[in-house]
Amino acid sequence: MKVLVVFRAVHNELRIEEFLSVVVTIRRSTHPPIPCEIPSNVYISEQIQFRKARNDLPFPTESHSGDEQYGEVFYYADLDTHFEVKQIAARCILLRGIYIPLAHSNTLQSTSQLAYELVSMNDPLYQPYLPLKDTDVSFKVHVHAFGTKLSHLVQVEHMEMFTTSLSLFQGPIKMRNNAIDVMIFEDTLP
C-alpha cells in the first residue's frame, strides 16, 4: 500500500535512518525478509521502497533552496498493512504522520482535479477510507503548508479549491470526534 510519509522539519540527517530502522525492526518481528528488485533511485532497506514524493510528480521539480536547511519532508513508502503503518507511526519520533494519498501534483488546482477524478470513480482501493455514501461518517479538512504558516483566509481558499471533491462526501462536517481527516499539504519552500 502506497503511503505518504511526512517528517518533522528537524534532524534531517537522522529522520530517514530512523524511519527505515523502525520499519526493519517491525518487519523482522512479524515476518522474514523477502528479496525483491527495486530501482536504483529508491532508498532501499530490506523490502521497503522509499522515495521522495517530488519524484512522483508529473513534471518533476528542482530541489528547493530550503532543502539544505530542512531536507525533504515528503516521501512515499510502500508498506504492507495498516497494522504496520500504525506501529511505525507510534515508534518514529521524527515523523509528523503517515497518510494515504489521493492525489499529488505540481499545483493545487491540478491536485484538486485529480482528487475529484479519483473520488468520483469510487475506486475499491479507497472505499474503506472514503465512505462517500455513508451519511453517518463525519469528516474534517486540515490544510498544512511546509515552509510557511498559512493565514485562516488562505486555508479557506485552499479548501474551496477542493469543494468539488469534498462535496461527494455525504456525511456531516465535524470539528471534533470526526471519523475521517482529509489533509491538504502544500510545500511552500522557496
TORPA-4810 file (N, C-alpha, C, O; in nm, 3 decimals):
<nodes>
NODE_1_0.084_-0.116_0.000_0.000_0.000_0.000_0.090_0.123_0.000_0.183_0.134_0.080_M
NODE_2_0.060_0.216_-0.091_0.140_0.338_-0.103_0.093_0.440_0.000_-0.026_0.471_0.007_K
NODE_3_0.188_0.491_0.080_0.154_0.590_0.182_0.245_0.711_0.167_0.357_0.701_0.116_V
NODE_4_0.196_0.826_0.212_0.274_0.948_0.216_0.330_0.963_0.356_0.255_0.968_0.454_L
NODE_5_0.461_0.969_0.365_0.529_0.985_0.493_0.572_1.131_0.504_0.644_1.182_0.418_V
NODE_6_0.528_1.199_0.610_0.561_1.339_0.630_0.645_1.350_0.757_0.602_1.311_0.866_V
NODE_7_0.766_1.403_0.740_0.858_1.417_0.853_0.849_1.556_0.914_0.802_1.651_0.850_F
NODE_8_0.895_1.567_1.036_0.910_1.698_1.101_1.033_1.766_1.040_1.121_1.699_0.986_R
NODE_9_1.038_1.898_1.049_1.147_1.974_0.987_1.265_1.988_1.082_1.322_2.096_1.095_A
NODE_10_1.302_1.880_1.147_1.419_1.880_1.236_1.501_1.754_1.209_1.449_1.653_1.163_V
NODE_11_1.629_1.763_1.238_1.720_1.648_1.227_1.710_1.576_1.092_1.689_1.455_1.086_H
NODE_12_1.724_1.654_0.984_1.711_1.594_0.852_1.816_1.487_0.825_1.797_1.404_0.736_N
NODE_13_1.926_1.486_0.899_2.028_1.384_0.878_1.991_1.251_0.946_2.055_1.149_0.919_E
NODE_14_1.889_1.251_1.033_1.854_1.129_1.107_1.719_1.069_1.071_1.697_0.950_1.094_L
NODE_15_1.627_1.149_1.016_1.490_1.102_1.004_1.471_0.982_0.912_1.391_0.893_0.943_R
NODE_16_1.543_0.977_0.799_1.528_0.863_0.709_1.582_0.737_0.774_1.521_0.631_0.766_I
NODE_17_1.697_0.749_0.839_1.757_0.633_0.905_1.666_0.583_1.018_1.652_0.462_1.037_E
NODE_18_1.606_0.676_1.093_1.514_0.634_1.200_1.396_0.559_1.141_1.360_0.452_1.190_E
NODE_19_1.335_0.614_1.037_1.218_0.552_0.975_1.251_0.412_0.924_1.180_0.316_0.953_F
NODE_20_1.360_0.401_0.848_1.397_0.272_0.791_1.433_0.170_0.899_1.399_0.052_0.886_L
NODE_21_1.499_0.213_1.005_1.534_0.118_1.111_1.409_0.070_1.185_1.403_-0.046_1.225_S
NODE_22_1.311_0.156_1.203_1.186_0.113_1.266_1.113_0.015_1.176_1.060_-0.085_1.224_V
NODE_23_1.109_0.042_1.045_1.044_-0.050_0.952_1.111_-0.186_0.956_1.044_-0.289_0.962_V
NODE_24_1.244_-0.187_0.952_1.318_-0.313_0.955_1.288_-0.388_1.085_1.265_-0.509_1.082_V
NODE_25_1.289_-0.319_1.197_1.263_-0.383_1.326_1.123_-0.445_1.329_1.106_-0.558_1.374_T
NODE_26_1.025_-0.371_1.283_0.887_-0.421_1.283_0.872_-0.539_1.188_0.809_-0.639_1.221_I
NODE_27_0.931_-0.528_1.069_0.918_-0.637_0.973_0.991_-0.762_1.016_0.944_-0.873_0.991_R
NODE_28_1.104_-0.748_1.080_1.176_-0.866_1.128_1.099_-0.937_1.238_1.109_-1.059_1.253_R
NODE_29_1.023_-0.861_1.315_0.947_-0.923_1.423_0.819_-0.990_1.372_0.764_-1.076_1.440_S
NODE_30_0.771_-0.949_1.253_0.646_-1.006_1.203_0.664_-1.109_1.092_0.585_-1.203_1.083_T
NODE_31_0.765_-1.094_1.008_0.789_-1.193_0.902_0.932_-1.182_0.851_0.995_-1.077_0.865_H
NODE_32_0.984_-1.289_0.794_1.122_-1.287_0.743_1.135_-1.198_0.620_1.036_-1.175_0.550_P
NODE_33_1.256_-1.147_0.592_1.278_-1.062_0.475_1.245_-1.134_0.344_1.271_-1.254_0.328_P
NODE_34_1.187_-1.058_0.251_1.155_-1.111_0.120_1.238_-1.035_0.018_1.224_-0.913_0.008_I
NODE_35_1.323_-1.102_-0.059_1.403_-1.030_-0.159_1.316_-0.980_-0.275_1.222_-1.048_-0.316_P
NODE_36_1.347_-0.862_-0.325_1.276_-0.809_-0.441_1.366_-0.710_-0.514_1.465_-0.663_-0.457_C
NODE_37_1.333_-0.680_-0.639_1.412_-0.586_-0.717_1.353_-0.447_-0.705_1.232_-0.428_-0.719_E
NODE_38_1.439_-0.348_-0.679_1.396_-0.210_-0.660_1.485_-0.120_-0.746_1.606_-0.142_-0.751_I
NODE_39_1.427_-0.018_-0.814_1.508_0.073_-0.896_1.616_0.143_-0.813_1.603_0.157_-0.692_P
NODE_40_1.721_0.188_-0.880_1.836_0.247_-0.812_1.808_0.384_-0.751_1.882_0.426_-0.662_S
NODE_41_1.703_0.457_-0.796_1.675_0.589_-0.742_1.585_0.584_-0.619_1.529_0.686_-0.578_N
NODE_42_1.570_0.467_-0.561_1.483_0.446_-0.446_1.567_0.404_-0.328_1.656_0.320_-0.341_V
NODE_43_1.538_0.463_-0.209_1.606_0.417_-0.088_1.565_0.273_-0.065_1.450_0.236_-0.088_Y
NODE_44_1.657_0.192_-0.020_1.624_0.051_-0.001_1.670_0.006_0.137_1.783_0.031_0.178_I
NODE_45_1.583_-0.059_0.204_1.614_-0.118_0.333_1.532_-0.245_0.341_1.411_-0.241_0.363_S
NODE_46_1.599_-0.358_0.323_1.533_-0.487_0.314_1.428_-0.479_0.204_1.464_-0.462_0.088_E
NODE_47_1.299_-0.491_0.237_1.199_-0.498_0.131_1.110_-0.374_0.122_0.997_-0.384_0.075_Q
NODE_48_1.157_-0.258_0.166_1.074_-0.137_0.159_1.120_-0.047_0.045_1.240_-0.025_0.027_I
NODE_49_1.024_0.006_-0.030_1.053_0.108_-0.129_1.021_0.242_-0.065_0.914_0.260_-0.008_Q
NODE_50_1.113_0.337_-0.076_1.102_0.465_-0.007_1.162_0.570_-0.098_1.281_0.564_-0.129_F
NODE_51_1.082_0.668_-0.142_1.131_0.766_-0.239_1.072_0.903_-0.210_0.967_0.917_-0.147_R
NODE_52_1.143_1.005_-0.257_1.095_1.142_-0.241_0.964_1.159_-0.316_0.950_1.113_-0.429_K
NODE_53_0.868_1.225_-0.254_0.739_1.247_-0.317_0.754_1.333_-0.443_0.677_1.317_-0.538_A
NODE_54_0.852_1.422_-0.443_0.875_1.510_-0.558_0.904_1.429_-0.685_0.871_1.473_-0.795_R
NODE_55_0.965_1.311_-0.670_0.997_1.228_-0.786_0.874_1.171_-0.855_0.883_1.129_-0.970_N
NODE_56_0.758_1.168_-0.788_0.635_1.115_-0.845_0.550_1.220_-0.915_0.443_1.188_-0.966_D
NODE_57_0.597_1.345_-0.918_0.519_1.450_-0.983_0.518_1.430_-1.134_0.614_1.378_-1.190_L
NODE_58_0.407_1.471_-1.201_0.403_1.459_-1.347_0.514_1.538_-1.415_0.567_1.495_-1.517_P
NODE_59_0.549_1.654_-1.357_0.658_1.736_-1.408_0.754_1.758_-1.292_0.738_1.853_-1.215_F
NODE_60_0.855_1.672_-1.277_0.944_1.680_-1.160_1.002_1.819_-1.143_1.038_1.886_-1.239_P
NODE_61_1.011_1.860_-1.017_1.062_1.993_-0.986_1.206_1.984_-0.941_1.255_1.877_-0.905_T
NODE_62_1.273_2.097_-0.944_1.411_2.103_-0.897_1.412_2.110_-0.745_1.308_2.133_-0.683_E
NODE_63_1.527_2.091_-0.686_1.539_2.100_-0.541_1.510_2.241_-0.494_1.538_2.339_-0.564_S
NODE_64_1.453_2.252_-0.373_1.426_2.382_-0.312_1.554_2.437_-0.253_1.648_2.363_-0.224_H
NODE_65_1.557_2.568_-0.236_1.671_2.627_-0.164_1.663_2.590_-0.017_1.766_2.587_0.051_S
NODE_66_1.542_2.561_0.034_1.526_2.522_0.173_1.566_2.379_0.201_1.574_2.340_0.318_G
NODE_67_1.592_2.299_0.098_1.628_2.159_0.118_1.758_2.144_0.195_1.774_2.048_0.270_D
NODE_68_1.853_2.239_0.178_1.979_2.229_0.250_1.956_2.246_0.400_2.021_2.182_0.482_E
NODE_69_1.861_2.334_0.435_1.836_2.361_0.577_1.745_2.256_0.639_1.774_2.204_0.747_Q
NODE_70_1.634_2.224_0.573_1.533_2.136_0.631_1.536_1.994_0.577_1.488_1.901_0.641_Y
NODE_71_1.593_1.976_0.458_1.585_1.846_0.394_1.446_1.824_0.336_1.357_1.907_0.354_G
NODE_72_1.428_1.715_0.269_1.298_1.680_0.212_1.209_1.625_0.323_1.256_1.545_0.404_E
NODE_73_1.083_1.665_0.328_0.994_1.615_0.433_0.884_1.523_0.380_0.822_1.451_0.458_V
NODE_74_0.860_1.523_0.250_0.755_1.440_0.191_0.818_1.322_0.117_0.898_1.340_0.026_F
NODE_75_0.780_1.202_0.156_0.828_1.079_0.092_0.711_0.985_0.071_0.611_0.990_0.142_Y
NODE_76_0.726_0.899_-0.030_0.632_0.788_-0.046_0.701_0.660_-0.003_0.820_0.641_-0.027_Y
NODE_77_0.625_0.573_0.062_0.676_0.443_0.102_0.570_0.339_0.068_0.450_0.367_0.069_A
NODE_78_0.615_0.219_0.039_0.524_0.108_0.014_0.528_0.018_0.136_0.625_-0.054_0.160_D
NODE_79_0.421_0.024_0.214_0.412_-0.055_0.336_0.307_-0.165_0.317_0.223_-0.158_0.228_L
NODE_80_0.315_-0.266_0.402_0.232_-0.385_0.381_0.089_-0.372_0.432_-0.005_-0.398_0.357_D
NODE_81_0.072_-0.333_0.558_-0.061_-0.336_0.619_-0.086_-0.211_0.703_0.006_-0.135_0.732_T
NODE_82_-0.212_-0.193_0.741_-0.247_-0.082_0.830_-0.185_-0.102_0.968_-0.146_-0.006_1.033_H
NODE_83_-0.175_-0.226_1.010_-0.111_-0.257_1.138_0.034_-0.212_1.138_0.082_-0.153_1.235_F
NODE_84_0.104_-0.239_1.028_0.243_-0.196_1.015_0.253_-0.044_1.017_0.343_0.011_1.081_E
NODE_85_0.162_0.025_0.948_0.162_0.171_0.946_0.144_0.227_1.086_0.213_0.321_1.125_V
NODE_86_0.051_0.170_1.162_0.025_0.217_1.298_0.146_0.194_1.388_0.180_0.280_1.469_K
NODE_87_0.211_0.079_1.374_0.329_0.051_1.456_0.443_0.148_1.424_0.510_0.197_1.514_Q
NODE_88_0.465_0.174_1.296_0.571_0.266_1.255_0.542_0.407_1.306_0.630_0.472_1.361_I
NODE_89_0.419_0.453_1.289_0.382_0.587_1.333_0.396_0.603_1.484_0.429_0.711_1.533_A
NODE_90_0.372_0.497_1.558_0.383_0.503_1.704_0.528_0.507_1.751_0.556_0.554_1.861_A
NODE_91_0.621_0.457_1.669_0.760_0.444_1.713_0.854_0.551_1.659_0.963_0.569_1.715_R
NODE_92_0.818_0.622_1.555_0.908_0.721_1.495_0.886_0.859_1.557_0.777_0.914_1.550_C
NODE_93_0.990_0.912_1.616_0.982_1.042_1.681_0.986_1.157_1.580_0.918_1.258_1.599_I
NODE_94_1.063_1.142_1.475_1.081_1.249_1.376_0.974_1.249_1.268_0.986_1.320_1.168_L
NODE_95_0.871_1.171_1.288_0.763_1.157_1.191_0.647_1.248_1.230_0.605_1.251_1.346_L
NODE_96_0.596_1.320_1.134_0.477_1.402_1.160_0.351_1.320_1.140_0.254_1.335_1.213_R
NODE_97_0.354_1.232_1.040_0.238_1.147_1.016_0.256_1.061_0.893_0.344_1.085_0.810_G
NODE_98_0.171_0.958_0.882_0.167_0.872_0.764_0.024_0.878_0.712_-0.071_0.855_0.786_I
NODE_99_0.010_0.909_0.583_-0.121_0.934_0.524_-0.139_0.850_0.398_-0.041_0.810_0.335_Y
NODE_100_-0.264_0.826_0.363_-0.295_0.756_0.239_-0.325_0.865_0.135_-0.424_0.936_0.148_I
NODE_101_-0.240_0.877_0.032_-0.257_0.988_-0.063_-0.367_0.960_-0.165_-0.383_0.847_-0.213_P
NODE_102_-0.441_1.064_-0.199_-0.540_1.056_-0.305_-0.486_1.114_-0.434_-0.504_1.057_-0.541_L
NODE_103_-0.420_1.229_-0.423_-0.370_1.297_-0.543_-0.245_1.376_-0.508_-0.224_1.415_-0.393_A
NODE_104_-0.163_1.397_-0.610_-0.035_1.467_-0.591_0.000_1.532_-0.724_0.004_1.465_-0.828_H
NODE_105_0.025_1.661_-0.722_0.059_1.730_-0.846_0.138_1.856_-0.814_0.163_1.889_-0.698_S
NODE_106_0.177_1.927_-0.920_0.260_2.047_-0.904_0.183_2.167_-0.852_0.241_2.255_-0.789_N
NODE_107_0.052_2.173_-0.877_-0.029_2.287_-0.833_-0.151_2.236_-0.757_-0.192_2.121_-0.772_T
NODE_108_-0.208_2.324_-0.674_-0.328_2.285_-0.600_-0.447_2.263_-0.694_-0.529_2.175_-0.669_L
NODE_109_-0.455_2.341_-0.802_-0.566_2.325_-0.896_-0.563_2.187_-0.962_-0.666_2.120_-0.969_Q
NODE_110_-0.447_2.146_-1.009_-0.440_2.014_-1.074_-0.456_1.902_-0.973_-0.510_1.796_-1.006_S
NODE_111_-0.409_1.922_-0.849_-0.429_1.822_-0.744_-0.577_1.809_-0.713_-0.626_1.698_-0.693_T
NODE_112_-0.648_1.921_-0.709_-0.792_1.919_-0.684_-0.864_1.840_-0.793_-0.953_1.761_-0.763_S
NODE_113_-0.827_1.862_-0.918_-0.890_1.791_-1.029_-0.861_1.642_-1.021_-0.952_1.560_-1.041_Q
NODE_114_-0.737_1.605_-0.992_-0.701_1.463_-0.978_-0.777_1.398_-0.862_-0.824_1.285_-0.874_L
NODE_115_-0.789_1.469_-0.751_-0.862_1.416_-0.636_-1.009_1.394_-0.671_-1.067_1.291_-0.634_A
NODE_116_-1.068_1.488_-0.741_-1.209_1.473_-0.780_-1.228_1.351_-0.870_-1.321_1.274_-0.852_Y
NODE_117_-1.139_1.335_-0.968_-1.150_1.221_-1.059_-1.139_1.089_-0.983_-1.214_0.995_-1.010_E
NODE_118_-1.045_1.082_-0.890_-1.026_0.958_-0.815_-1.145_0.931_-0.722_-1.193_0.818_-0.716_L
NODE_119_-1.191_1.032_-0.652_-1.303_1.013_-0.559_-1.431_0.979_-0.635_-1.507_0.893_-0.591_V
NODE_120_-1.455_1.044_-0.748_-1.577_1.018_-0.824_-1.576_0.881_-0.891_-1.683_0.828_-0.923_S
NODE_121_-1.458_0.823_-0.914_-1.450_0.687_-0.971_-1.495_0.582_-0.871_-1.530_0.470_-0.909_M
NODE_122_-1.493_0.618_-0.740_-1.529_0.525_-0.634_-1.444_0.399_-0.641_-1.495_0.287_-0.637_N
NODE_123_-1.315_0.417_-0.652_-1.216_0.310_-0.661_-1.225_0.219_-0.538_-1.221_0.269_-0.426_D
NODE_124_-1.237_0.087_-0.557_-1.247_-0.005_-0.443_-1.127_0.002_-0.349_-1.139_-0.028_-0.231_P
NODE_125_-1.011_0.043_-0.400_-0.892_0.054_-0.317_-0.910_0.159_-0.207_-0.857_0.145_-0.097_L
NODE_126_-0.986_0.265_-0.237_-1.004_0.375_-0.143_-1.137_0.370_-0.068_-1.161_0.454_0.019_Y
NODE_127_-1.224_0.274_-0.097_-1.355_0.270_-0.033_-1.350_0.263_0.120_-1.433_0.327_0.185_Q
NODE_128_-1.255_0.189_0.180_-1.252_0.191_0.328_-1.221_0.329_0.386_-1.259_0.358_0.499_P
NODE_129_-1.152_0.414_0.309_-1.113_0.546_0.358_-1.209_0.655_0.314_-1.210_0.764_0.373_Y
NODE_130_-1.288_0.628_0.214_-1.379_0.728_0.159_-1.521_0.673_0.152_-1.570_0.644_0.042_L
NODE_131_-1.587_0.657_0.265_-1.725_0.608_0.262_-1.819_0.720_0.215_-1.886_0.784_0.296_P
NODE_132_-1.822_0.743_0.085_-1.893_0.858_0.029_-2.043_0.852_0.052_-2.106_0.955_0.075_L
NODE_133_-2.100_0.734_0.045_-2.246_0.720_0.054_-2.296_0.715_0.198_-2.416_0.729_0.222_K
NODE_134_-2.207_0.695_0.293_-2.246_0.679_0.433_-2.271_0.817_0.495_-2.178_0.897_0.510_D
NODE_135_-2.396_0.844_0.531_-2.431_0.974_0.586_-2.396_0.988_0.734_-2.408_1.096_0.791_T
NODE_136_-2.352_0.880_0.796_-2.315_0.884_0.938_-2.167_0.910_0.960_-2.126_0.942_1.072_D
NODE_137_-2.085_0.896_0.855_-1.940_0.913_0.869_-1.904_1.060_0.853_-1.924_1.119_0.746_V
NODE_138_-1.851_1.119_0.960_-1.817_1.260_0.958_-1.673_1.280_0.911_-1.593_1.187_0.913_S
NODE_139_-1.642_1.402_0.870_-1.506_1.432_0.826_-1.469_1.575_0.863_-1.553_1.658_0.895_F
NODE_140_-1.340_1.599_0.858_-1.284_1.731_0.886_-1.171_1.755_0.787_-1.101_1.661_0.750_K
NODE_141_-1.154_1.879_0.743_-1.050_1.914_0.647_-0.941_1.994_0.718_-0.970_2.090_0.790_V
NODE_142_-0.815_1.954_0.697_-0.699_2.025_0.751_-0.615_2.075_0.634_-0.604_2.007_0.532_H
NODE_143_-0.557_2.192_0.647_-0.467_2.247_0.546_-0.333_2.274_0.613_-0.326_2.345_0.713_V
NODE_144_-0.226_2.216_0.557_-0.092_2.236_0.612_0.002_2.280_0.501_-0.006_2.232_0.388_H
NODE_145_0.090_2.372_0.534_0.192_2.416_0.440_0.328_2.399_0.507_0.347_2.441_0.621_A
NODE_146_0.420_2.338_0.436_0.555_2.323_0.487_0.638_2.440_0.438_0.647_2.463_0.317_F
NODE_147_0.697_2.514_0.528_0.782_2.626_0.490_0.722_2.761_0.523_0.791_2.862_0.517_G
NODE_148_0.593_2.765_0.558_0.528_2.890_0.596_0.402_2.858_0.676_0.352_2.746_0.673_T
NODE_149_0.352_2.958_0.745_0.225_2.943_0.817_0.118_3.013_0.734_0.132_3.130_0.699_K
NODE_150_0.013_2.939_0.702_-0.095_2.996_0.621_-0.196_3.067_0.710_-0.232_3.018_0.817_L
NODE_151_-0.243_3.181_0.664_-0.348_3.252_0.737_-0.478_3.173_0.724_-0.492_3.087_0.637_S
NODE_152_-0.573_3.203_0.810_-0.702_3.135_0.805_-0.770_3.157_0.670_-0.831_3.065_0.616_H
NODE_153_-0.761_3.277_0.616_-0.821_3.310_0.488_-0.763_3.224_0.375_-0.837_3.174_0.290_L
NODE_154_-0.631_3.207_0.373_-0.565_3.125_0.271_-0.605_2.978_0.288_-0.626_2.908_0.189_V
NODE_155_-0.615_2.932_0.412_-0.659_2.794_0.435_-0.799_2.771_0.379_-0.826_2.668_0.317_Q
NODE_156_-0.888_2.867_0.400_-1.024_2.856_0.348_-1.021_2.855_0.195_-1.096_2.779_0.133_V
NODE_157_-0.937_2.939_0.133_-0.925_2.939_-0.014_-0.878_2.803_-0.065_-0.928_2.754_-0.166_E
NODE_158_-0.782_2.743_0.005_-0.734_2.610_-0.035_-0.845_2.507_-0.024_-0.860_2.421_-0.112_H
NODE_159_-0.922_2.513_0.083_-1.034_2.420_0.099_-1.137_2.438_-0.011_-1.193_2.341_-0.062_M
NODE_160_-1.162_2.563_-0.049_-1.260_2.590_-0.154_-1.217_2.534_-0.289_-1.301_2.500_-0.372_E
NODE_161_-1.086_2.525_-0.312_-1.038_2.462_-0.436_-1.079_2.316_-0.444_-1.094_2.262_-0.553_M
NODE_162_-1.097_2.252_-0.330_-1.131_2.110_-0.325_-1.280_2.087_-0.301_-1.320_1.976_-0.265_F
NODE_163_-1.362_2.189_-0.320_-1.506_2.178_-0.294_-1.570_2.068_-0.377_-1.656_1.996_-0.327_T
NODE_164_-1.530_2.054_-0.503_-1.592_1.951_-0.588_-1.566_1.811_-0.532_-1.656_1.727_-0.532_T
NODE_165_-1.445_1.785_-0.484_-1.414_1.655_-0.426_-1.485_1.637_-0.292_-1.542_1.531_-0.265_S
NODE_166_-1.480_1.740_-0.208_-1.538_1.730_-0.074_-1.689_1.720_-0.077_-1.750_1.664_0.014_L
NODE_167_-1.752_1.774_-0.182_-1.897_1.768_-0.192_-1.948_1.626_-0.214_-2.067_1.599_-0.196_S
NODE_168_-1.861_1.535_-0.254_-1.900_1.395_-0.274_-1.920_1.321_-0.142_-1.986_1.217_-0.139_L
NODE_169_-1.865_1.373_-0.032_-1.887_1.313_0.100_-2.031_1.344_0.143_-2.073_1.460_0.141_F
NODE_170_-2.106_1.241_0.182_-2.244_1.260_0.225_-2.257_1.287_0.374_-2.361_1.334_0.420_Q
NODE_171_-2.150_1.257_0.450_-2.155_1.273_0.596_-2.138_1.417_0.639_-2.104_1.503_0.558_G
NODE_172_-2.163_1.443_0.767_-2.151_1.579_0.819_-2.006_1.619_0.843_-1.918_1.534_0.860_P
NODE_173_-1.982_1.749_0.845_-1.851_1.802_0.881_-1.853_1.821_1.032_-1.940_1.889_1.086_I
NODE_174_-1.755_1.762_1.101_-1.745_1.775_1.246_-1.605_1.821_1.281_-1.507_1.768_1.229_K
NODE_175_-1.596_1.917_1.368_-1.466_1.967_1.409_-1.404_1.880_1.518_-1.282_1.881_1.536_M
NODE_176_-1.486_1.806_1.591_-1.438_1.714_1.694_-1.500_1.577_1.673_-1.611_1.565_1.621_R
NODE_177_-1.428_1.475_1.712_-1.476_1.337_1.704_-1.520_1.299_1.563_-1.620_1.230_1.544_N
NODE_178_-1.445_1.345_1.464_-1.475_1.310_1.326_-1.413_1.175_1.292_-1.315_1.134_1.353_N
NODE_179_-1.471_1.107_1.195_-1.424_0.973_1.157_-1.309_0.980_1.057_-1.220_0.896_1.061_A
NODE_180_-1.310_1.079_0.969_-1.209_1.090_0.862_-1.145_1.228_0.866_-1.214_1.329_0.881_I
NODE_181_-1.013_1.232_0.853_-0.940_1.358_0.839_-0.891_1.369_0.696_-0.816_1.283_0.649_D
NODE_182_-0.933_1.472_0.627_-0.886_1.499_0.491_-0.777_1.605_0.504_-0.801_1.714_0.557_V
NODE_183_-0.657_1.573_0.456_-0.543_1.664_0.469_-0.506_1.721_0.332_-0.501_1.649_0.232_M
NODE_184_-0.479_1.850_0.330_-0.426_1.915_0.209_-0.289_1.968_0.247_-0.276_2.058_0.331_I
NODE_185_-0.186_1.912_0.184_-0.048_1.954_0.211_0.003_2.037_0.097_-0.025_2.009_-0.020_F
NODE_186_0.079_2.141_0.131_0.144_2.224_0.029_0.288_2.246_0.071_0.315_2.280_0.186_E
NODE_187_0.379_2.227_-0.022_0.520_2.253_0.002_0.548_2.394_-0.046_0.552_2.419_-0.166_D
NODE_188_0.569_2.488_0.048_0.584_2.629_0.012_0.726_2.681_0.028_0.747_2.802_0.031_T
NODE_189_0.822_2.591_0.038_0.961_2.639_0.046_0.999_2.711_-0.082_0.954_2.673_-0.190_L
NODE_190_1.082_2.815_-0.070_1.121_2.890_-0.191_1.209_2.809_-0.283_1.250_2.858_-0.388_P
</nodes>
